[in-house]
Amino acid sequence: KAGVTQTPRYLIKTRGQQVTLSCSPISGHRSVSWYQQTPGQGLQFLFEYFSETQRNKGNFPGRFSGRQFSNSRSEMNVSTLELGDSALYLCASSWGLAGGPGEQFFGPGTRLTVL
Amino acid sequence: AQSVTQPDIHITVSEGASLELRCNYSYGATPYLFWYVQSPGQGLQLLLKYFSGDTLVQGIKGFEAEFKRSQSSFNLRKPSVHWSDAAEYFCAVGALDSNYQLIWGAGTKLIIKP
């Protein structure tokens, strides 16, 4: 079965621009989580979507937003890019069912560089 | 507050030597515990997980971890490391009442000496 895919893999933008990243979860998974990873900061949780609804949100400014479509594919958007937004953005999918967090399956990430 | 601590930012071991990576958590509920590995430029791959039952868990690539409730720890071990084990390792914790969100450690970077 196909794994989690993320597009694009690499992106270069300039300050002030906006960007949209895409994530396709494993077939059947209804939960998609997004993380920002930077050296020294580890994995920072952005948000989680389940069945098109944002179920959890991390501590990021409103410039970071996301959505999930009926086929469980998800996008995240960052508006008014800042230099500090340069990072690896990881998407993870899981079943997201009741009973607690199950294992998450990660995509390869999108490397965003803001110049 | 819920937290996960990986006390070692970097660990260097010789190829063929044994390895133990530490993970301590602070959590009010019975936790679900995970270890993930991230090779350079890659996403994270699940090594092993503990939900319940036997507290010694076997994972992929020859790794194992032991859940010790009394010490709030879930340390990762491997009897003999290979150069290909050089990567960053993350411990994560969740629970029934965590609203489906995993709490992540800061990671431990493993360096292998030839």
Boltz contact constraints between the chains, C-beta under 6 A:
constraints:
  - contact:
      token1: [A, 42]
      token2: [B, 106]
      max_distance: 6.0
  - contact:
      token1: [A, 42]
      token2: [B, 107]
      max_distance: 6.0
  - contact:
      token1: [A, 43]
      token2: [B, 104]
      max_distance: 6.0
  - contact:
      token1: [A, 56]
      token2: [B, 99]
      max_distance: 6.0
  - contact:
      token1: [A, 56]
      token2: [B, 101]
      max_distance: 6.0
  - contact:
      token1: [A, 90]
      token2: [B, 43]
      max_distance: 6.0
  - contact:
      token1: [A, 100]
      token2: [B, 32]
      max_distance: 6.0
  - contact:
      token1: [A, 100]
      token2: [B, 96]
      max_distance: 6.0
  - contact:
      token1: [A, 101]
      token2: [B, 94]
      max_distance: 6.0
  - contact:
      token1: [A, 101]
      token2: [B, 100]
      max_distance: 6.0
  - contact:
      token1: [A, 101]
      token2: [B, 102]
      max_distance: 6.0
  - contact:
      token1: [A, 103]
      token2: [B, 46]
      max_distance: 6.0
  - contact:
      token1: [A, 103]
      token2: [B, 49]
      max_distance: 6.0
  - contact:
      token1: [A, 106]
      token2: [B, 43]
      max_distance: 6.0
  - contact:
      token1: [A, 106]
      token2: [B, 44]
      max_distance: 6.0
  - contact:
      token1: [A, 107]
      token2: [B, 43]
      max_distance: 6.0
  - contact:
      token1: [A, 108]
      token2: [B, 43]
      max_distance: 6.0
  - contact:
      token1: [A, 109]
      token2: [B, 43]
      max_distance: 6.0
